[in-house]
Amino acid sequence: MLAQLALMQIRFAVHNSGLAIRRYWPLIKDLQTGLLLLTGVAGFLSAACPAGRWLTLLGLAGSLFLAISGSTVLNMAYDADIDAMMRRTCWRPLPRGLVTVRQAVILGAALSILGVGWALLLAPLYGLIVFVGLFFDVAVYTVWLKRRTPYAIIIGGLAGGMPVLAGRTLALGQVDLVGLMLALGVLLWIPTHIMTFAMRHFDDYQIARVPTFPAAYGFSATRAVIAVSSLAAALVMGWAAAAVGAHIGLLAALGVMGLGLLGLALLGVVRPSPRASFALFKYASLYMFAAMVVIAVAA
């Protein structure tokens, strides 16, 4: 009888745990977090062989996952009001009432503290860069700039370049030019990724009164900025790949992918359409994923 009761309690606990995970998991935006985590791992692998430093690599992955997830949860807690207004975000746990703002803040703060604390234990300079990324993402981008200026994604986008810089810094023990260029490559890629998204969901951002570049300067100017940004990102990533020792085959592959990014951006300028913008948005994520794989493999 006691064994049956204990088994029932275990099943009940497992069931509740599963419900909690399903409720909270969307708060971390797993695809976005996964892409940023990949940049951090690629940054590390660009300067260190994982064979003799796999514990450090695991520490990097764990601390970055916690810090990135924590900042994302805090952002969603702060933006719960505007998420409730927009069609693309009203299904999220906070607008639906599945998670309270207080619960999200506690979770986000706990993940952030654990992630930054772990990073500082691995290496103070690495931890500082992880903290700077979190600070720019939450305090500078989300709290200060997002609702005030269409340039928020450019200034706050500095946070997007921190994981790859942090990863390379942890491997080397210092900040170097290649790490800075990798971070710059991510920063230059962000307008391509975000501005196409802002055009696709233009009405949603208008309803929520979030200033965007397309709303401030029009779609034509936005597409021109995207084309220039795509070209700059591809050139910087190509330089970084060459700097870490990529052979001609990998450089050629990265060049072809960069031409694809630029081609889709130019297509949006010459023949603008919602379909072209969405294709560029999807391809931009694929390009960054592939570029980071090339950087890691090249080293």
C-alpha positions as CSV (number, residue, x, y, z in Angstrom):
1,M,0.0,0.0,0.0
2,L,2.8,2.4,0.9
3,A,4.7,1.5,-2.2
4,Q,1.6,2.2,-4.3
5,L,1.1,5.6,-2.6
6,A,4.8,6.5,-3.2
7,L,4.5,5.5,-6.8
8,M,1.4,7.7,-7.2
9,Q,3.2,10.6,-5.7
10,I,6.2,10.2,-8.0
11,R,3.9,10.1,-11.0
12,F,2.1,13.1,-9.8
13,A,5.4,15.0,-9.3
14,V,6.7,14.0,-12.7
15,H,3.4,15.0,-14.3
16,N,3.5,18.4,-12.6
17,S,7.2,18.9,-13.6
18,G,6.3,18.2,-17.2
19,L,3.5,20.8,-17.1
20,A,5.9,23.3,-15.5
21,I,8.5,22.8,-18.2
22,R,6.0,23.2,-21.0
23,R,4.7,26.3,-19.3
24,Y,8.1,28.0,-18.7
25,W,10.1,26.6,-21.7
26,P,8.8,29.1,-24.3
27,L,10.1,32.0,-22.1
28,I,13.7,31.2,-23.1
29,K,13.0,31.3,-26.9
30,D,15.0,28.1,-27.5
31,L,15.8,28.7,-31.2
32,Q,17.2,32.2,-30.5
33,T,19.0,31.0,-27.4
34,G,20.4,28.0,-29.3
35,L,21.8,30.2,-32.1
36,L,23.5,32.6,-29.6
37,L,24.9,29.6,-27.7
38,L,26.3,28.3,-30.9
39,T,28.2,31.5,-31.6
40,G,29.7,31.3,-28.1
41,V,30.8,27.7,-28.7
42,A,32.2,28.6,-32.1
43,G,34.1,31.5,-30.6
44,F,35.8,29.1,-28.2
45,L,36.5,26.4,-30.8
46,S,38.1,29.1,-33.0
47,A,40.9,29.4,-30.6
48,A,41.1,26.1,-28.6
49,C,41.1,22.4,-29.3
50,P,38.2,20.8,-27.3
51,A,40.0,17.5,-26.8
52,G,42.0,18.8,-23.8
53,R,39.6,21.4,-22.6
54,W,36.2,19.7,-22.7
55,L,35.3,20.6,-19.1
56,T,35.9,24.2,-19.9
57,L,33.8,23.9,-23.0
58,L,31.0,22.3,-21.0
59,G,31.3,25.2,-18.5
60,L,31.1,27.7,-21.3
61,A,28.0,26.0,-22.8
62,G,26.3,25.8,-19.4
63,S,27.0,29.3,-18.2
64,L,26.1,30.9,-21.5
65,F,22.8,28.9,-21.7
66,L,21.8,30.1,-18.3
67,A,22.8,33.7,-18.9
68,I,21.2,34.0,-22.3
69,S,18.0,32.2,-21.1
70,G,17.9,34.4,-18.0
71,S,18.1,37.6,-20.0
72,T,15.5,36.4,-22.5
73,V,13.0,35.6,-19.6
74,L,13.6,39.0,-18.1
75,N,13.0,40.7,-21.4
76,M,9.7,38.8,-21.8
77,A,8.6,39.7,-18.3
78,Y,9.3,43.4,-19.1
79,D,7.5,43.2,-22.5
80,A,4.5,41.3,-21.3
81,D,2.2,44.3,-21.9
82,I,3.2,44.8,-25.5
83,D,3.3,41.1,-26.2
84,A,-0.4,40.9,-25.2
85,M,-1.2,43.5,-28.0
86,M,0.5,41.8,-30.9
87,R,-0.9,38.8,-32.8
88,R,2.4,37.0,-33.1
89,T,3.2,37.1,-29.4
90,C,-0.2,37.0,-27.6
91,W,0.1,33.2,-27.4
92,R,3.1,33.4,-25.1
93,P,2.8,32.2,-21.5
94,L,2.8,35.6,-19.9
95,P,0.0,37.2,-22.0
96,R,-2.1,34.0,-21.6
97,G,-1.7,34.1,-17.8
98,L,0.1,30.7,-17.7
99,V,3.0,32.4,-15.9
100,T,2.9,35.6,-13.8
101,V,5.3,38.5,-14.3
102,R,6.6,37.9,-10.8
103,Q,7.3,34.3,-11.5
104,A,9.1,35.2,-14.8
105,V,11.2,37.8,-13.0
106,I,12.2,35.4,-10.3
107,L,13.1,32.7,-12.9
108,G,15.0,35.2,-15.2
109,A,16.9,36.7,-12.3
110,A,17.9,33.2,-10.9
111,L,19.1,32.0,-14.3
112,S,21.0,35.2,-14.9
113,I,22.7,35.1,-11.6
114,L,23.6,31.5,-12.0
115,G,24.9,32.0,-15.5
116,V,27.0,35.1,-14.7
117,G,28.3,33.6,-11.5
118,W,29.4,30.4,-13.2
119,A,31.0,32.4,-15.9
120,L,33.0,34.5,-13.4
121,L,34.2,31.3,-11.7
122,L,35.5,30.0,-15.1
123,A,37.4,33.2,-15.8
124,P,36.8,36.8,-14.5
125,L,37.3,38.4,-18.0
126,Y,34.9,35.9,-19.6
127,G,32.4,36.5,-16.8
128,L,32.6,40.2,-17.3
129,I,31.9,39.9,-21.1
130,V,28.9,37.6,-20.3
131,F,27.6,40.2,-17.8
132,V,28.0,43.0,-20.3
133,G,26.0,41.1,-22.9
134,L,23.2,40.5,-20.4
135,F,23.2,44.1,-19.2
136,F,23.0,45.5,-22.8
137,D,20.3,43.0,-23.7
138,V,18.0,43.7,-20.7
139,A,18.8,47.2,-19.4
140,V,20.0,49.0,-22.5
141,Y,18.0,47.4,-25.3
142,T,14.7,46.2,-23.6
143,V,14.2,48.7,-20.7
144,W,15.8,51.8,-22.1
145,L,15.8,51.9,-25.9
146,K,13.2,49.5,-27.4
147,R,10.2,51.7,-26.8
148,R,12.0,54.9,-27.5
149,T,14.0,54.7,-30.7
150,P,14.1,52.7,-33.9
151,Y,17.9,52.5,-33.4
152,A,17.5,50.2,-30.4
153,I,18.4,47.1,-32.4
154,I,21.7,48.5,-33.5
155,I,22.8,49.8,-30.1
156,G,21.3,47.0,-28.1
157,G,22.5,44.6,-30.8
158,L,25.9,44.8,-29.1
159,A,24.6,42.1,-26.8
160,G,24.2,39.7,-29.7
161,G,28.0,39.9,-30.4
162,M,29.0,39.1,-26.8
163,P,28.6,35.3,-26.7
164,V,31.1,34.8,-29.6
165,L,33.5,37.3,-28.1
166,A,33.1,35.6,-24.7
167,G,33.8,32.2,-26.1
168,R,37.0,33.2,-27.8
169,T,38.1,35.2,-24.8
170,L,37.6,32.2,-22.5
171,A,39.8,30.1,-24.9
172,L,42.6,32.7,-25.2
173,G,42.5,34.4,-21.8
174,Q,42.3,37.8,-23.5
175,V,40.3,39.8,-26.0
176,D,41.9,39.8,-29.5
177,L,41.1,41.4,-32.9
178,V,39.6,38.2,-34.3
179,G,37.2,38.0,-31.4
180,L,36.2,41.6,-31.8
181,M,35.7,41.1,-35.6
182,L,33.5,38.0,-34.9
183,A,31.4,40.1,-32.6
184,L,31.2,42.9,-35.2
185,G,30.1,40.3,-37.8
186,V,27.2,39.3,-35.6
187,L,26.3,43.0,-34.9
188,L,26.3,43.7,-38.6
189,W,24.1,40.7,-39.3
190,I,21.5,41.7,-36.7
191,P,19.8,44.4,-38.9
192,T,19.3,41.9,-41.7
193,H,17.7,39.5,-39.2
194,I,15.6,42.0,-37.2
195,M,14.6,44.6,-39.8
196,T,13.1,42.0,-42.2
197,F,11.1,40.7,-39.2
198,A,10.0,44.3,-38.4
199,M,8.7,44.6,-42.0
200,R,6.9,41.3,-41.9
201,H,5.1,42.2,-38.6
202,F,4.9,46.0,-39.3
203,D,1.2,46.2,-38.1
204,D,1.9,44.4,-34.9
205,Y,4.7,46.8,-33.9
206,Q,2.5,49.8,-34.9
207,I,-0.3,48.5,-32.6
208,A,2.1,48.0,-29.7
209,R,3.7,51.5,-30.4
210,V,7.2,50.1,-30.7
211,P,9.3,52.3,-32.9
212,T,10.9,50.4,-35.8
213,F,13.2,51.4,-38.6
214,P,10.6,50.7,-41.3
215,A,8.1,52.9,-39.5
216,A,10.5,55.7,-39.1
217,Y,12.2,55.7,-42.5
218,G,10.0,53.5,-44.8
219,F,10.5,50.1,-46.4
220,S,12.7,51.3,-49.2
221,A,15.3,52.8,-46.9
222,T,15.1,49.8,-44.6
223,R,15.8,47.4,-47.5
224,A,18.8,49.5,-48.6
225,V,20.2,49.3,-45.0
226,I,19.6,45.5,-45.0
227,A,21.6,45.1,-48.2
228,V,24.5,47.2,-46.9
229,S,24.4,45.3,-43.6
230,S,24.3,42.0,-45.3
231,L,27.4,42.8,-47.4
232,A,29.3,44.1,-44.4
233,A,28.4,41.1,-42.3
234,A,29.5,38.7,-45.1
235,L,32.8,40.5,-45.6
236,V,33.6,40.6,-41.8
237,M,32.8,36.9,-41.4
238,G,34.9,36.0,-44.4
239,W,37.9,37.9,-42.9
240,A,37.4,36.2,-39.5
241,A,37.3,32.8,-41.1
242,A,40.5,33.5,-43.0
243,A,42.1,34.8,-39.8
244,V,41.4,31.6,-37.9
245,G,43.0,29.6,-40.7
246,A,40.1,28.4,-42.9
247,H,41.3,26.7,-46.0
248,I,40.2,27.7,-49.4
249,G,37.3,25.2,-49.6
250,L,35.7,26.6,-46.4
251,L,36.3,30.2,-47.4
252,A,34.6,29.4,-50.8
253,A,31.6,27.8,-49.1
254,L,31.3,30.8,-46.7
255,G,31.7,33.2,-49.7
256,V,28.9,31.4,-51.6
257,M,26.6,31.6,-48.5
258,G,27.5,35.3,-48.1
259,L,26.6,35.9,-51.8
260,G,23.2,34.2,-51.1
261,L,22.6,36.5,-48.2
262,L,23.5,39.6,-50.3
263,G,21.5,38.3,-53.3
264,L,18.3,37.9,-51.2
265,A,18.9,41.4,-49.7
266,L,19.3,42.9,-53.2
267,L,16.3,41.1,-54.4
268,G,14.3,42.8,-51.7
269,V,15.5,46.1,-53.0
270,V,14.8,45.4,-56.7
271,R,11.6,43.3,-56.3
272,P,10.3,44.0,-52.8
273,S,7.6,41.6,-51.5
274,P,6.6,40.0,-48.2
275,R,7.7,36.7,-49.5
276,A,11.2,38.0,-50.4
277,S,11.5,39.6,-46.9
278,F,10.5,36.4,-45.2
279,A,12.9,34.3,-47.3
280,L,15.7,36.7,-46.3
281,F,14.7,36.5,-42.6
282,K,14.9,32.7,-42.7
283,Y,18.1,32.6,-44.7
284,A,19.8,35.1,-42.4
285,S,19.4,32.6,-39.5
286,L,20.7,29.8,-41.6
287,Y,23.6,31.9,-42.8
288,M,24.7,32.7,-39.2
289,F,24.4,29.1,-38.1
290,A,26.5,27.9,-41.1
291,A,29.1,30.7,-40.6
292,M,29.6,29.8,-37.0
293,V,30.0,26.1,-38.0
294,V,32.6,27.1,-40.6
295,I,34.5,29.3,-38.0
296,A,34.6,26.3,-35.6
297,V,35.6,23.8,-38.2
298,A,38.2,26.1,-39.7
299,A,40.2,26.4,-36.5
